[in-house]
Amino acid sequence: TTEIYTLSLHDALPIFEALMGLGMCFAGGAYCTSIAAIEAFRLTGWHTTRRALQDVYAEAKNIQAAHAADDKKDDDHDGKPDVLALAADELLQRKVKVFALAVKDPDKMVAALGGLYTSWLAVQGTLRLQYAKTITLGVSIANELEKPAMSWLVPIAVPLIPPAYHHWIPALIRLTIKSGAVFIAWQLQIVISAVQSAIRGGRLAARKTLSYCDRHGYLHVADVDGLAEVIGYTLAVLGFYTQWQWGFGLPFPLNLIMFPFTLVEWYIRYSTTG
């Protein structure tokens, strides 16, 4: 069984990598910071992060099991679970107690959560260095636009806003300008990342697919690397053109399917820019 599992995993990994390459090729620009965060996690101590995730997952399983068992308890033997008869505050207190007792090793749990947070701080530092030019560009654009925008927008805003709130006008204009300028800078970065991800993803997908087919006898190629380069760059051109046609996002219904990952992407961009 172990041998079969190992062989299956060995066969599935190139396919997974090829699919990841296609994803980068056709949607890498939309998730540029997420891809960079994964790379940063891998470079800044993935093994430590993986152990911490495993520890947190083990404790989460204990909590889930304790929660499910507690929901079935009927200590008063009235044929109904006890939790149904509790008020909201009593139920909260009971569940907190159950969760606290379910954690077998609190020190290990705290250390794992601390390890995850430390890894995330390292990733944020790496991303801020990587995208420093993007953020600096946005701030520079905002600084150049601030003075003319004040002279144009303040006279327009004064009649529209009650006098009691006029002292907010300069701050709101500055915030709007900076937000817009950073947005423009990020859009330029997305285009650059789309080119990079299309090339990298196309080459990865081509190389892994051809290697898999050659190893299993589906295709015999004298020069796998050479053919992979040709196919990879062809996919790169097609992938970037597709991203451009999609507005460097995802069309319906892919945007709904990938919406959780889009939220993660927005959070990473916000935290990096902040």
C-alpha positions in Angstrom: 0.0 0.0 0.0 2.8 2.4 0.9 4.5 1.6 -2.4 1.4 2.3 -4.4 0.8 5.5 -2.5 4.3 6.6 -3.2 4.0 5.9 -6.9 0.7 7.7 -7.1 2.1 10.7 -5.4 5.2 10.6 -7.6 2.9 10.6 -10.7 0.5 13.2 -9.4 3.1 15.9 -8.4 4.2 16.7 -12.0 0.6 17.0 -13.1 -0.1 19.3 -10.1 2.9 21.4 -11.0 1.8 21.6 -14.6 -1.7 22.8 -13.5 -0.1 25.4 -11.2 2.0 26.6 -14.2 -1.1 27.0 -16.3 -2.8 28.9 -13.5 0.2 31.3 -13.3 0.3 31.6 -17.1 -3.4 32.6 -17.4 -4.1 34.3 -14.1 -0.8 35.1 -12.5 -1.2 38.9 -12.7 -4.4 38.9 -10.7 -2.7 37.0 -7.8 0.8 38.5 -8.0 1.3 39.1 -4.3 -0.2 35.8 -3.4 2.3 34.0 -5.6 5.1 36.2 -4.2 3.9 35.3 -0.6 4.1 31.6 -1.3 7.6 32.0 -2.7 8.5 34.1 0.4 7.0 31.4 2.7 9.1 28.8 0.9 12.3 30.8 1.3 11.8 32.1 4.8 11.3 28.9 6.7 8.5 26.7 5.2 9.6 23.7 7.3 9.0 25.7 10.5 5.7 27.0 9.2 4.6 23.5 8.1 5.3 22.1 11.6 3.3 25.0 13.2 0.4 24.3 10.8 0.5 20.6 11.7 0.4 21.4 15.4 -2.5 23.9 15.0 -4.4 21.4 12.8 -3.9 18.6 15.4 -5.3 20.8 18.2 -8.1 22.0 15.9 -9.1 18.3 15.4 -9.2 17.8 19.2 -11.4 20.9 19.6 -13.8 19.8 16.8 -14.1 16.3 18.3 -14.8 17.8 21.8 -17.3 20.2 20.3 -19.2 17.4 18.5 -19.2 15.2 21.6 -20.5 18.1 23.8 -23.4 18.8 21.4 -24.6 15.2 21.9 -24.5 15.2 25.7 -27.8 14.6 27.5 -26.9 14.7 31.2 -30.4 15.3 32.4 -31.7 12.4 30.3 -34.7 14.3 28.8 -34.0 13.0 25.3 -32.6 16.4 24.0 -29.0 17.6 23.9 -28.2 19.9 26.9 -26.9 22.7 24.7 -30.4 23.3 23.3 -31.7 24.4 26.7 -28.9 26.9 27.4 -29.1 30.7 26.9 -26.6 32.3 24.6 -24.2 33.5 27.4 -24.3 30.1 29.1 -23.7 28.3 25.8 -20.7 30.6 25.2 -19.2 29.9 28.6 -19.7 26.1 28.2 -18.1 26.1 24.7 -15.1 28.1 26.0 -14.6 25.5 28.8 -14.9 22.6 26.3 -12.4 24.2 23.9 -10.0 24.9 26.8 -10.1 21.3 28.0 -9.8 20.0 24.4 -6.4 21.5 23.9 -3.9 18.9 25.0 -0.8 21.0 25.0 -1.4 24.8 25.4 2.3 25.7 25.3 2.7 23.9 22.0 -0.5 25.5 20.6 0.7 29.0 21.6 4.2 28.3 20.2 2.7 27.1 16.9 0.5 30.2 16.6 3.5 32.4 17.4 5.5 30.6 14.8 2.8 31.2 12.1 2.7 34.9 13.1 6.5 35.2 12.9 6.5 33.6 9.5 3.9 36.0 8.3 6.0 38.9 9.5 8.9 37.6 7.6 6.8 37.2 4.5 5.5 40.8 4.9 9.0 42.1 5.2 10.0 40.2 2.0 7.0 41.5 0.1 7.5 45.1 1.2 11.1 44.9 -0.1 10.0 43.2 -3.3 7.2 45.8 -4.0 9.0 48.8 -2.5 9.2 50.3 -6.0 5.5 50.0 -6.5 4.6 51.6 -3.2 7.2 54.4 -3.7 5.9 55.0 -7.2 2.4 55.4 -5.8 3.5 57.8 -3.1 5.6 59.8 -5.6 2.6 60.2 -7.9 0.4 61.3 -5.0 3.0 63.9 -3.9 3.1 65.4 -7.4 -0.7 65.5 -7.7 -1.4 66.8 -4.2 -0.7 70.6 -4.7 -2.7 71.0 -8.0 -5.5 68.8 -6.6 -5.8 71.0 -3.5 -6.1 74.1 -5.6 -8.8 72.5 -7.8 -10.8 70.3 -5.5 -11.0 72.4 -2.3 -13.1 75.2 -4.0 -15.4 72.5 -5.4 -15.7 70.6 -2.0 -16.4 73.7 0.2 -19.9 74.4 -1.1 -20.8 70.7 -1.0 -19.8 70.0 2.6 -21.3 71.7 5.7 -19.0 74.3 7.3 -18.6 72.3 10.5 -16.7 69.6 8.5 -14.5 71.9 6.3 -11.4 71.0 8.3 -11.8 67.4 7.0 -11.5 68.5 3.3 -7.7 68.6 3.0 -7.3 65.2 4.7 -10.0 63.6 2.6 -8.4 64.9 -0.6 -5.0 63.7 0.4 -6.3 60.3 1.3 -8.2 60.0 -2.0 -5.2 61.1 -4.0 -2.9 58.6 -2.3 -5.4 55.8 -2.6 -5.8 56.5 -6.3 -2.1 56.9 -7.0 -1.2 53.6 -5.2 -4.0 51.9 -7.1 -2.5 53.1 -10.4 1.0 51.9 -9.3 -0.4 48.5 -8.4 -2.1 48.3 -11.8 1.2 48.9 -13.5 2.8 46.2 -11.2 0.0 43.8 -12.2 0.9 44.2 -15.9 4.6 43.5 -15.1 3.7 40.5 -12.9 1.4 39.2 -15.6 4.3 39.1 -18.1 6.6 37.4 -15.6 4.0 34.9 -14.4 2.9 34.1 -18.0 6.5 33.2 -19.0 7.3 31.3 -15.8 4.0 29.5 -15.7 4.0 28.6 -19.4 7.6 27.1 -19.2 6.7 25.2 -16.0 3.5 23.7 -17.5 5.3 22.7 -20.8 8.3 21.2 -19.0 6.4 19.2 -16.5 3.8 18.0 -19.0 6.4 16.9 -21.5 8.5 15.2 -18.9 5.5 13.3 -17.6 4.5 12.1 -21.1 8.0 11.1 -22.0 8.5 9.2 -18.7 5.3 7.2 -19.2 5.9 6.6 -22.9 3.0 8.7 -24.2 5.4 10.8 -26.2 8.9 10.3 -27.3 10.9 13.5 -27.8 14.6 13.7 -28.6 15.0 17.1 -27.0 12.4 17.6 -24.2 14.0 20.8 -22.9 14.1 22.4 -26.4 10.5 21.5 -27.2 9.4 22.7 -23.7 11.0 26.1 -24.4 9.1 26.5 -27.6 5.7 25.4 -26.1 6.4 27.3 -22.9 7.0 30.6 -24.7 4.0 30.0 -26.9 1.8 29.5 -23.8 3.3 32.6 -22.3 2.2 34.8 -25.2 -1.3 33.2 -25.2 -1.4 33.5 -21.4 -0.5 37.2 -21.3 -2.9 37.9 -24.2 -5.7 36.1 -22.3 -4.9 38.1 -19.1 -5.0 41.3 -21.0 -8.3 40.4 -22.6 -9.7 39.6 -19.1 -8.6 42.9 -17.7 -5.9 41.1 -15.6 -8.7 39.5 -13.6 -11.0 36.5 -14.0 -14.2 36.3 -15.9 -17.5 34.9 -14.6 -17.9 32.3 -13.1 -14.2 31.8 -12.4 -14.2 35.0 -10.4 -16.8 33.5 -8.1 -15.0 30.3 -7.7 -11.7 32.1 -6.9 -13.3 34.8 -4.7 -11.8 33.5 -1.4 -8.4 33.6 -3.0 -9.1 37.1 -4.3 -9.9 38.2 -0.8 -6.6 36.9 0.4 -4.9 38.7 -2.5 -6.6 42.0 -1.5 -5.5 41.5 2.1 -1.9 40.9 1.2 -1.8 43.9 -1.0 -3.4 46.1 1.7 -1.1 44.9 4.4 2.0 45.2 2.2 1.1 48.7 1.1 0.1 49.8 4.6 
